[in-house]
Amino acid sequence: MPTFPFSAIVGQDEMRQALLIAAVDPAVGGVLVFGDRGTGKSTAIRALAALLPPMRAVVGCPYNCDPDSPAESCPHCAEGAPRKSHKKPVPVVDLPLGATEDRVVGTLDLERALGAGVKAFEPGLLARANRGFLYIDEVNLLEDHLVDLLLDVAASGVNTVEREGLSLRHPARFVLVGSGNPEEGELRPQLLDRFGLACEVATPKDIPTRIAVVRARDAYERDPEGFCAARAGDERKIQKRILLARERLPSVTVPDAALERAARLCLALGTDGLRGELTLMRTARALAALDGAETVTDDHLRRIAPAALRHRLRRNPLDESGSTARVERALAEVFA
């Protein structure tokens, strides 16, 4: 069955905008989507990956290496085999909650060890996710030892494996995408801070939107091929928009006035460190590229600030307002 089209997702504008920004600039640090069940979180993530153009990769490389990258950075390519390239879909790898550490990072290939008597590495989920998306549903329920592991890999972009006498490093750069329901538990602050953007999704409250969602889903389930064919033109437009934004991104400028606005906003909110300003700058630049703009403006900062900053706020026992309301209030003060 074909994937539900990204262009057919009704509502959830903030989530769709955040995912497009991550597709344009993976350096923003991933996307966290928290909200009600049945609001299209996993559907949107898979739809975006299916929308992206195929990527060039080394034939036979289990790490999806770019043919133009140094061969020494990959244990497979470093063996000296010819680096022929081919095109393949951008990988979307699910990390199940019950996954073992060996399955995530990789382990000793027992079949080759027992059959041929050689020590060989069997790549894990992090290897498959390199240059793609690593998707964790119910990320707030992920076991602590896997959270620690992901923090190390997300920071370095390299997975280091020490198993049964094996010592190996391989590239593991991916867009981390997590979804979950906040009623089922909170996310560890260390992992929460690693996400560049945090989106809130909610069940639509107005009748027309609810009807549009149900009608689109029903039409897709009745005739998936026909439904996707009818949206093919809209899908190509979004794909072209992403490609043009990627080309435009290096030339988009961030003026000093925009950086000052970002710094004032983070100061007003009391965010720790400078990751808030850096994320705000990167995401605003990617949003400007998507809009076809040459310069980041106040409008770009305002549109992306809630998603970039709401998960970085300290709890204030004297202020019972939600994090989104606090960001909106600070925006009104800084951009007055």
Secondary structure as UniProt FT lines:
FT   HELIX           6..8
FT   HELIX           13..24
FT   HELIX           26..28
FT   STRAND          31..35
FT   TURN            37..38
FT   HELIX           41..51
FT   STRAND          55..58
FT   TURN            59..60
FT   TURN            62..63
FT   TURN            67..68
FT   HELIX           71..73
FT   TURN            75..76
FT   HELIX           77..79
FT   STRAND          85..88
FT   STRAND          92..94
FT   TURN            97..98
FT   HELIX           101..105
FT   STRAND          106..108
FT   HELIX           110..115
FT   STRAND          121..123
FT   HELIX           125..129
FT   TURN            130..131
FT   STRAND          133..137
FT   HELIX           139..141
FT   HELIX           144..156
FT   STRAND          158..163
FT   TURN            164..165
FT   STRAND          166..171
FT   STRAND          175..180
FT   HELIX           182..184
FT   HELIX           189..192
FT   TURN            193..194
FT   STRAND          197..201
FT   HELIX           207..222
FT   HELIX           224..230
FT   HELIX           232..248
FT   HELIX           249..251
FT   HELIX           256..269
FT   HELIX           275..291
FT   HELIX           298..309
FT   HELIX           310..312
FT   TURN            317..318
FT   HELIX           323..334
//
